[in-house]
Amino acid sequence: MSLTIPSPASGTAPPADPALRQPRTYQVRTFGCQMNVHDSERMAGMLEDAGYIPASGEPADVVVFNTCAVRENADNKLYGNLGMLAPVKAANPGMQIAVGGCLAQKDRETILKKAPWVDAVFGTHNVGALPALLDRARHNNEAQLEILESLDVFPSTLPTKRDSVYSGWVSISVGCNNTCTFCIVPALRGKEKDRRPGDILAEIQALVDDGAIEVTLLGQNVNSYGVEFGDRQAFSKLLRACGEIKGLERVRFTSPHPAAFTDDVIDAMAETPNVMPQLHMPLQSGSDKVLKDMKRSYRSTKFLGILDKVREKIPHAAISTDIIVGFPGETEEDFQATLDVVEQSRFATAFTFQYSKRPGTPAADLPDQLPKAVVQERFERLTALQDRIAAEENARQLGRRVEVMVTAHSGRKSEETHRLSGRSQDQRLVHFSVPDGAQAPRPGDLVTVTITEAAAFHLVADPSVQDYSLRRSRAGDAWDRSQADSCGAPVPAAAGGGGGRTGVSLGMPTLPVRSR
């Protein structure tokens, strides 16, 4: 579907003489899941390929919203942000606003009706159309709406500006074949489409050649990978193939589905050294009745059995999850079943959500929608339980020596604590100090330290010189090169910063640091 809708607030046409034009700046704001984060990297890559440059200040010439539609407050967040930008755009002739992603796929013309100052709306299947839509909107002085019902090109073939030089996302599939009653994603992302293994491995190799030492494999249900070409063990084979890539030190994946999680995947995780001891396994509910109503084709016993098998083969695995509270018809007994499964599961961390009624999903029409007050009270009980468990599980890390990959972003208190931050192999967040006289790491380097403090949402290491070990990596070298390219000189991590590239402004964290 492709429509052109007049927009009185659209930007003015560019000067006729190209020599008079300065490069236009852009900013991408992302809401939602890791798939959206990776899509934003593609949007940034395409804009830069078209001659745009990252905005170093406000306002940008082009602001792109990459949206999520999973929960109701996603709508509120988008329209609130668009409302705040309306006067900014009015004061800056030529500024453009584009909206893409899942909410754009769902709302379509509604976005332009609610925010007629938007210049371009595009969906999940035509991310590659963004630069052309912006050009067309400027040329015609009319808003452009283009929504496709299926992929026109696999997104991984598009130019990509990675948000990190030391790690990267790699999509192995898009879309979903499941029919969970609460989820609108299949309607917006379409049926599952799998990439060929050779294409995936080639992209990973290219990332490694550029200096990355960590990749995360992405899919709506990564462990159903291979369904399109009829290989039920394709995902475990892919994990093992990643283990053969020289220089690739850390492999992660998200998110699997418990119903299709098989023993060959567990074996591949345990037997492939660079597959990290970390697993995100969405529970959603511990009640078998609610799981049935959700059309989640597993039950609590199977879920707990998977965790037992993982921990038997990978004893130090950290397991995280997603949980929905207040699904229609959930009784106090059902909720107690969720609490019981959470207690048994000992999750390292959890994404916990209050059920959000989404028009177009079967659950939206179910009877017994719960009062907000009931859902809120249960949510608070669940998060209190999970916070306690997370603190207890982190306390078990005290005294352990862990290898931490240093990230470009430090904690909120880093200026007063003078600590840097990174992720351990099991994905726990670690804030650590560099002993006096020791060499400071760069983002992408690896340090080995002993955990000295533990909180519910992070670990702390304040090592002595003897306890501190630094391994400078190719990823750290790549970080230095990226800083030299953007700033003219390397910026060491100890110099305060964290820094990083400004092309993609991420609206949500890619990893949970709190359970609420």
C-alpha positions as CSV (number, residue, x, y, z in Angstrom):
1,M,0.0,0.0,0.0
2,S,1.4,3.4,-1.0
3,L,-0.4,6.6,-0.4
4,T,0.5,10.3,-0.7
5,I,-1.3,12.5,1.8
6,P,-1.0,16.3,1.7
7,S,0.7,17.7,4.8
8,P,0.6,21.5,5.3
9,A,3.4,21.2,7.8
10,S,5.8,19.4,5.4
11,G,9.3,21.0,5.0
12,T,10.1,23.3,2.2
13,A,11.9,22.2,-1.0
14,P,15.8,22.3,-0.9
15,P,17.7,25.0,-2.7
16,A,18.1,24.4,-6.4
17,D,21.9,24.6,-6.4
18,P,23.3,21.4,-4.6
19,A,26.5,23.3,-3.8
20,L,24.5,25.6,-1.5
21,R,23.2,22.7,0.5
22,Q,24.9,21.6,3.7
23,P,24.7,17.9,4.6
24,R,21.4,17.2,6.4
25,T,21.6,15.8,9.9
26,Y,19.6,12.9,11.3
27,Q,18.6,11.3,14.6
28,V,17.0,7.9,15.1
29,R,14.9,7.3,18.2
30,T,14.2,3.7,19.0
31,F,11.5,2.1,21.2
32,G,11.0,-1.6,21.8
33,C,12.9,-4.8,21.3
34,Q,16.4,-5.8,20.0
35,M,14.9,-6.3,16.6
36,N,13.9,-2.6,16.6
37,V,17.4,-1.6,17.8
38,H,18.9,-3.5,14.9
39,D,16.4,-2.0,12.4
40,S,17.5,1.4,13.7
41,E,21.1,0.6,12.8
42,R,19.8,-0.1,9.3
43,M,17.9,3.1,9.1
44,A,21.0,5.0,10.2
45,G,23.1,3.1,7.6
46,M,20.7,4.0,4.8
47,L,20.5,7.6,5.8
48,E,24.3,7.9,5.9
49,D,24.5,6.0,2.6
50,A,22.2,8.7,1.2
51,G,24.4,11.6,2.4
52,Y,23.0,12.4,5.8
53,I,25.2,12.8,8.8
54,P,24.5,12.1,12.6
55,A,23.2,15.1,14.5
56,S,25.6,16.5,17.0
57,G,23.1,18.8,18.5
58,E,19.4,19.7,18.4
59,P,17.4,19.9,16.4
60,A,18.3,17.4,13.7
61,D,17.1,18.0,10.2
62,V,15.5,14.6,10.2
63,V,14.1,12.8,13.2
64,V,13.1,9.2,12.7
65,F,11.0,7.3,15.3
66,N,11.3,3.5,15.1
67,T,8.3,2.4,17.1
68,C,7.0,-0.6,19.1
69,A,3.3,-1.7,19.3
70,V,3.5,-4.4,21.9
71,R,2.1,-2.3,24.8
72,E,-0.5,0.5,25.0
73,N,2.0,3.0,26.4
74,A,4.0,2.7,23.2
75,D,1.2,4.7,21.5
76,N,1.2,7.3,24.2
77,K,5.0,7.6,24.1
78,L,5.1,8.1,20.3
79,Y,2.3,10.7,20.1
80,G,3.7,12.5,23.1
81,N,7.1,12.7,21.4
82,L,5.5,13.8,18.2
83,G,3.6,16.5,20.0
84,M,6.7,17.9,21.6
85,L,8.4,18.0,18.2
86,A,5.6,20.0,16.5
87,P,6.7,23.5,17.7
88,V,10.4,22.5,17.1
89,K,9.5,21.7,13.5
90,A,7.5,24.9,13.1
91,A,10.5,26.9,14.2
92,N,12.9,25.0,11.9
93,P,11.6,25.1,8.2
94,G,12.9,22.1,6.3
95,M,12.9,19.8,9.3
96,Q,11.4,16.4,8.6
97,I,9.9,13.7,10.9
98,A,9.5,10.1,9.9
99,V,7.7,7.2,11.8
100,G,8.5,3.6,11.1
101,G,8.3,0.2,12.9
102,C,5.5,-1.8,14.3
103,L,3.2,1.0,15.4
104,A,3.5,2.6,12.0
105,Q,2.6,-0.8,10.4
106,K,-0.5,-0.9,12.7
107,D,-1.7,2.7,12.8
108,R,-0.9,3.7,9.2
109,E,-3.1,6.7,8.3
110,T,-3.9,7.3,12.0
111,I,-0.4,8.7,12.5
112,L,-0.9,11.4,9.9
113,K,-4.4,12.2,11.2
114,K,-3.1,12.6,14.8
115,A,0.2,14.3,13.8
116,P,-0.2,15.9,10.4
117,W,3.3,17.5,10.7
118,V,4.8,14.0,10.2
119,D,6.4,13.8,6.7
120,A,6.9,10.0,6.2
121,V,5.3,6.8,7.6
122,F,6.7,3.4,6.6
123,G,6.2,-0.1,8.0
124,T,8.2,-3.1,9.1
125,H,8.5,-4.6,5.6
126,N,9.9,-1.6,3.8
127,V,12.6,-0.1,6.0
128,G,14.7,0.4,2.9
129,A,12.2,3.0,1.6
130,L,13.1,5.6,4.2
131,P,15.5,7.9,2.2
132,A,13.3,7.8,-0.9
133,L,10.2,8.7,1.2
134,L,12.0,11.6,2.8
135,D,13.2,12.9,-0.6
136,R,9.7,12.5,-2.1
137,A,8.1,14.3,0.8
138,R,10.5,17.3,0.4
139,H,10.1,17.4,-3.4
140,N,6.3,17.1,-3.4
141,N,5.8,19.0,-0.2
142,E,3.4,16.3,0.9
143,A,3.5,13.6,3.5
144,Q,4.3,10.1,2.3
145,L,2.7,6.9,3.6
146,E,4.0,3.6,2.4
147,I,3.1,0.3,4.1
148,L,3.8,-3.1,2.5
149,E,2.2,-6.3,3.5
150,S,5.3,-8.4,3.0
151,L,9.0,-8.0,2.8
152,D,10.3,-6.3,-0.4
153,V,13.9,-7.1,0.6
154,F,15.5,-9.0,3.5
155,P,16.6,-6.3,5.9
156,S,20.1,-7.6,6.4
157,T,20.9,-6.7,2.8
158,L,20.5,-3.0,3.6
159,P,23.4,-0.7,4.6
160,T,23.9,-0.8,8.4
161,K,25.5,1.7,10.8
162,R,26.4,-0.4,13.8
163,D,25.8,1.2,17.2
164,S,28.9,-0.6,18.6
165,V,32.2,-1.6,17.0
166,Y,32.9,-4.4,19.5
167,S,29.5,-6.3,19.3
168,G,26.7,-6.5,16.8
169,W,23.2,-7.9,16.2
170,V,22.7,-10.4,13.4
171,S,19.2,-11.3,12.3
172,I,18.7,-15.0,11.4
173,S,15.0,-14.7,10.7
174,V,12.1,-12.2,10.7
175,G,8.5,-12.7,11.5
176,C,6.7,-15.3,13.6
177,N,4.5,-18.3,13.0
178,N,3.0,-18.5,16.5
179,T,-0.4,-17.3,17.4
180,C,-0.1,-16.1,21.0
181,T,-3.3,-14.4,21.9
182,F,-1.7,-11.4,23.6
183,C,0.8,-10.6,20.8
184,I,0.4,-8.4,17.8
185,V,3.9,-9.0,16.4
186,P,2.9,-11.7,13.9
187,A,0.4,-9.4,12.3
188,L,3.0,-6.6,12.0
189,R,6.1,-8.6,11.2
190,G,4.5,-11.3,9.1
191,K,5.2,-15.1,8.9
192,E,8.7,-16.3,9.7
193,K,11.3,-16.0,6.9
194,D,14.7,-17.6,7.5
195,R,18.0,-16.5,6.1
196,R,20.3,-19.1,4.6
197,P,23.0,-20.2,7.0
198,G,25.8,-19.1,4.6
199,D,24.5,-15.5,4.5
200,I,24.3,-15.4,8.3
201,L,27.8,-16.7,8.8
202,A,29.1,-14.3,6.1
203,E,27.7,-11.4,8.0
204,I,29.1,-12.6,11.2
205,Q,32.5,-13.0,9.6
206,A,32.3,-9.5,8.2
207,L,31.6,-8.1,11.7
208,V,34.5,-10.0,13.1
209,D,36.8,-8.8,10.3
210,D,35.8,-5.2,11.4
211,G,36.8,-5.9,15.0
212,A,33.7,-7.2,16.7
213,I,34.2,-10.0,19.2
214,E,30.6,-10.5,20.2
215,V,27.4,-11.2,18.2
216,T,23.8,-11.7,19.3
217,L,21.6,-13.8,16.9
218,L,18.1,-12.3,16.6
219,G,14.8,-13.7,15.7
220,Q,11.2,-13.6,17.0
221,N,11.7,-17.3,17.8
222,V,15.4,-18.1,17.1
223,N,15.1,-21.8,17.9
224,S,12.4,-22.3,15.2
225,Y,15.1,-21.2,12.7
226,G,15.1,-23.6,9.8
227,V,11.4,-24.1,9.5
228,E,11.4,-22.6,6.0
229,F,13.9,-25.0,4.6
230,G,12.9,-28.0,6.7
231,D,15.8,-28.5,9.0
232,R,14.7,-28.9,12.7
233,Q,18.3,-28.8,13.9
234,A,19.3,-25.8,11.9
235,F,19.7,-23.5,14.9
236,S,21.9,-25.9,16.9
237,K,24.0,-26.3,13.7
238,L,24.3,-22.6,13.4
239,L,25.5,-22.2,17.0
240,R,28.2,-24.8,16.4
241,A,29.2,-23.1,13.1
242,C,29.6,-19.9,15.0
243,G,32.1,-21.7,17.2
244,E,34.3,-22.2,14.2
245,I,34.7,-18.5,13.4
246,K,38.2,-17.4,14.5
247,G,38.2,-14.2,16.6
248,L,34.5,-14.5,17.6
249,E,34.6,-14.7,21.4
250,R,31.0,-14.3,22.5
251,V,27.8,-15.6,20.9
252,R,24.4,-14.9,22.4
253,F,20.9,-15.3,21.0
254,T,17.4,-14.0,21.7
255,S,14.6,-15.0,22.1
256,P,13.8,-18.7,22.0
257,H,10.3,-20.2,22.5
258,P,10.0,-22.9,25.2
259,A,7.7,-25.0,23.1
260,A,10.4,-25.6,20.4
261,F,13.5,-25.6,22.7
262,T,15.2,-28.9,22.1
263,D,18.0,-30.9,23.6
264,D,20.3,-30.4,20.6
265,V,20.3,-26.7,21.2
266,I,21.3,-27.2,24.9
267,D,24.1,-29.5,23.8
268,A,25.3,-27.0,21.2
269,M,25.3,-24.3,23.9
270,A,27.3,-26.5,26.3
271,E,29.8,-27.8,23.8
272,T,30.5,-24.6,21.8
273,P,33.1,-22.6,23.8
274,N,32.1,-19.1,22.5
275,V,28.4,-19.6,23.1
276,M,27.9,-17.7,26.4
277,P,26.4,-19.3,29.6
278,Q,23.3,-17.1,29.4
279,L,19.7,-17.8,28.2
280,H,16.7,-15.6,27.8
281,M,13.6,-17.9,28.1
282,P,10.2,-16.2,28.1
283,L,7.9,-17.7,30.7
284,Q,4.9,-15.3,30.3
285,S,2.9,-17.1,33.1
286,G,3.4,-19.9,35.5
287,S,-0.3,-20.9,35.3
288,D,-1.1,-23.8,32.9
289,K,-4.6,-22.4,32.5
290,V,-3.3,-18.9,31.6
291,L,-0.7,-20.4,29.2
292,K,-3.5,-22.3,27.5
293,D,-5.5,-19.1,27.2
294,M,-2.4,-17.4,25.8
295,K,-2.0,-20.2,23.3
296,R,1.5,-20.8,24.6
297,S,2.1,-24.4,23.6
298,Y,4.0,-25.5,26.7
299,R,3.2,-25.9,30.4
300,S,5.0,-25.0,33.5
301,T,6.4,-28.5,34.0
302,K,8.1,-28.4,30.6
303,F,9.4,-24.9,31.2
304,L,11.0,-25.9,34.5
305,G,12.4,-29.1,32.8
306,I,14.2,-27.0,30.2
307,L,15.8,-24.9,32.9
308,D,16.9,-28.1,34.8
309,K,18.5,-29.5,31.6
310,V,20.3,-26.2,30.9
311,R,21.7,-26.0,34.4
312,E,22.7,-29.6,34.3
313,K,24.9,-29.0,31.2
314,I,25.8,-25.4,32.0
315,P,25.9,-25.0,35.8
316,H,26.7,-21.3,35.9
317,A,24.1,-20.3,33.3
318,A,22.3,-17.1,34.1
319,I,18.6,-17.3,32.9
320,S,16.3,-14.3,32.3
321,T,12.7,-14.2,31.3
322,D,9.6,-12.3,30.3
323,I,6.4,-12.4,32.5
324,I,3.0,-10.9,31.9
325,V,0.8,-10.1,34.9
326,G,-2.9,-9.7,34.8
327,F,-3.8,-11.6,31.6
328,P,-7.6,-11.7,31.2
329,G,-9.2,-14.3,33.5
330,E,-6.1,-14.6,35.7
331,T,-7.2,-15.6,39.1
332,E,-5.3,-15.2,42.4
333,E,-4.6,-19.0,42.2
334,D,-3.2,-18.5,38.7
335,F,-1.0,-15.6,39.8
336,Q,0.3,-17.7,42.8
337,A,1.3,-20.4,40.3
338,T,3.4,-17.7,38.5
339,L,5.1,-16.8,41.8
340,D,5.8,-20.5,42.5
341,V,7.5,-20.9,39.1
342,V,9.5,-17.8,39.5
343,E,10.7,-19.0,42.9
344,Q,11.7,-22.3,41.5
345,S,13.3,-20.8,38.3
346,R,15.7,-18.5,40.1
347,F,15.9,-16.0,37.3
348,A,18.9,-13.7,37.2
349,T,16.7,-11.0,35.9
350,A,13.3,-10.5,34.4
351,F,11.3,-8.3,32.1
352,T,7.9,-8.0,33.9
353,F,4.9,-6.4,32.2
354,Q,1.3,-5.6,33.2
355,Y,-1.0,-7.0,30.5
356,S,-1.8,-4.4,27.9
357,K,-5.0,-4.8,25.8
358,R,-4.0,-4.5,22.1
359,P,-6.8,-4.0,19.6
360,G,-6.5,-6.7,16.9
361,T,-5.3,-9.5,19.2
362,P,-7.6,-12.3,20.4
363,A,-6.9,-11.5,24.0
364,A,-8.4,-8.1,23.6
365,D,-11.8,-9.6,23.2
366,L,-11.6,-12.1,26.1
367,P,-14.0,-11.7,29.0
368,D,-12.8,-11.1,32.5
369,Q,-10.4,-8.2,31.8
370,L,-8.9,-7.4,35.2
371,P,-9.2,-4.1,37.0
372,K,-6.1,-2.0,36.9
373,A,-5.7,-2.0,40.7
374,V,-5.7,-5.8,40.8
375,V,-3.0,-6.0,38.1
376,Q,-0.9,-3.3,39.8
377,E,-1.0,-5.0,43.1
378,R,0.1,-8.4,41.6
379,F,2.8,-6.7,39.6
380,E,4.3,-5.2,42.7
381,R,4.3,-8.5,44.4
382,L,6.0,-10.2,41.5
383,T,8.7,-7.6,41.1
384,A,9.4,-7.7,44.9
385,L,9.8,-11.4,44.6
386,Q,12.1,-11.2,41.5
387,D,14.1,-8.4,43.0
388,R,14.8,-10.6,46.1
389,I,15.8,-13.6,44.0
390,A,18.0,-11.4,41.7
391,A,19.8,-10.0,44.8
392,E,20.3,-13.6,46.2
393,E,21.6,-14.9,42.9
394,N,24.0,-12.0,42.6
395,A,25.2,-12.5,46.1
396,R,26.3,-16.0,45.0
397,Q,28.7,-14.3,42.6
398,L,30.7,-12.8,45.5
399,G,34.3,-14.0,45.3
400,R,34.0,-15.3,41.7
401,R,36.6,-14.2,39.2
402,V,34.8,-13.1,36.0
403,E,35.8,-11.9,32.6
404,V,34.1,-8.6,31.7
405,M,33.9,-7.1,28.3
406,V,34.1,-3.4,28.8
407,T,31.3,-1.3,27.3
408,A,31.2,2.3,26.1
409,H,28.6,3.2,28.7
410,S,29.3,3.5,32.4
411,G,26.9,3.5,35.3
412,R,24.9,6.5,36.5
413,K,27.3,7.0,39.4
414,S,30.5,6.5,37.5
415,E,31.6,10.1,38.0
416,E,31.6,9.7,41.7
417,T,32.7,6.1,41.9
418,H,35.3,6.3,39.0
419,R,34.2,2.8,37.9
420,L,33.8,1.6,34.4
421,S,31.2,-0.9,33.3
422,G,30.9,-4.1,31.3
423,R,29.2,-7.4,30.9
424,S,30.4,-10.8,32.2
425,Q,30.1,-13.9,30.1
426,D,26.7,-14.7,31.7
427,Q,25.6,-11.1,30.8
428,R,25.5,-9.7,34.3
429,L,26.3,-6.0,34.6
430,V,29.6,-5.4,36.4
431,H,30.9,-2.0,37.5
432,F,34.6,-2.2,38.2
433,S,37.4,0.1,39.2
434,V,40.9,0.2,37.7
435,P,43.6,-0.1,40.4
436,D,46.1,2.8,40.7
437,G,49.0,2.1,38.4
438,A,47.1,-0.3,36.3
439,Q,46.4,0.2,32.6
440,A,42.8,1.4,31.8
441,P,40.8,-0.7,29.3
442,R,39.1,0.6,26.2
443,P,35.5,-0.4,25.2
444,G,35.8,-3.9,23.7
445,D,38.8,-4.9,25.9
446,L,38.4,-7.6,28.5
447,V,39.3,-7.5,32.1
448,T,39.2,-10.3,34.6
449,V,38.3,-9.3,38.2
450,T,36.9,-10.7,41.4
451,I,33.4,-9.7,42.5
452,T,33.5,-7.8,45.8
453,E,30.0,-6.4,46.1
454,A,26.6,-7.5,44.9
455,A,23.2,-5.7,44.4
456,A,20.0,-6.9,42.9
457,F,20.8,-5.4,39.5
458,H,24.5,-5.2,39.2
459,L,27.8,-6.5,40.6
460,V,30.9,-4.5,41.7
461,A,34.6,-5.4,41.5
462,D,37.2,-3.2,43.2
463,P,40.3,-5.2,42.6
464,S,43.9,-4.8,43.7
465,V,46.6,-4.5,41.2
466,Q,47.4,-8.2,41.7
467,D,43.7,-9.2,41.1
468,Y,43.3,-7.1,38.0
469,S,44.0,-8.6,34.6
470,L,43.6,-6.7,31.3
471,R,43.5,-8.3,27.9
472,R,43.6,-5.7,25.1
473,S,41.5,-7.0,22.2
474,R,40.9,-6.4,18.5
475,A,37.6,-4.9,19.5
476,G,39.4,-2.3,21.6
477,D,41.6,-1.6,18.6
478,A,38.5,-1.1,16.5
479,W,37.2,1.3,19.2
480,D,40.3,3.3,18.9
481,R,40.0,3.5,15.1
482,S,36.4,4.5,15.3
483,Q,37.3,7.4,17.7
484,A,40.1,8.5,15.5
485,D,37.7,8.5,12.5
486,S,35.1,10.6,14.4
487,C,37.2,12.8,16.7
488,G,40.7,12.8,15.2
489,A,42.3,10.9,18.1
490,P,41.6,7.9,20.3
491,V,39.6,8.5,23.5
492,P,40.7,6.1,26.3
493,A,38.0,4.8,28.5
494,A,39.6,6.1,31.6
495,A,39.4,9.7,30.3
496,G,35.8,9.8,31.3
497,G,33.9,8.7,29.0
498,G,32.2,6.2,27.4
499,G,31.3,8.3,24.5
500,G,30.3,6.5,21.5
501,R,28.7,7.2,18.2
502,T,25.7,9.5,18.0
503,G,24.0,8.1,15.0
504,V,21.4,6.0,16.7
505,S,19.7,7.3,19.9
506,L,18.3,4.3,21.6
507,G,15.0,4.9,23.4
508,M,15.1,1.8,25.5
509,P,17.9,-0.3,27.0
510,T,18.8,-3.4,25.0
511,L,19.2,-5.4,28.2
512,P,17.3,-5.4,31.5
513,V,19.1,-3.9,34.5
514,R,16.0,-3.9,36.7
515,S,13.0,-6.1,36.8
516,R,10.6,-3.2,36.6
